[in-house]
Amino acid sequence: MGPSEGVFAEVLDLSADGLRIAIEAGPHPAVGQPCSVVVGDGEGETYDLQGTIRWIEATSYISVIGLSLDSAQRLEV
């Protein structure tokens, strides 16, 4: 997956210092790689979260990815 490509993910867990997401199985970034995740809060706000991939658990159907967060910024729509 290149730096400008995006995939849809489901946020499984979110805290002040990290998050866990699930994506369809397939090519994914490597552990240690920086990552940008855009999430909506369900209330109309959207945030750009910058982090680092800490671990990946892959099956034949999904990949669960753990990220540590470096920064978060609210996006103006």
C-alpha positions, 0 to 999 in steps of 0.5 A: 500500500502506497502513502497516498492509498486509503482503505476503509477500516473499522475502529475496534478500540480507541484511547488517548495514546493509540487505536486498534483497527481492522481492515480486509486482508491484503497488502498492508504497511509494515510494523514501525511505519508511520500511518495516517488514519481519518476517523469520524466521531459519529457526531459530525466531527472528523479527525486526522490521527497520525501514528506508528504501526506497532503490531499486525495480526493477520488472518486470511480474512482480516488484519487487525492493526495496533497503532500508537498515536503521535498527534490528532487534528480536527479536520474542517469540512 
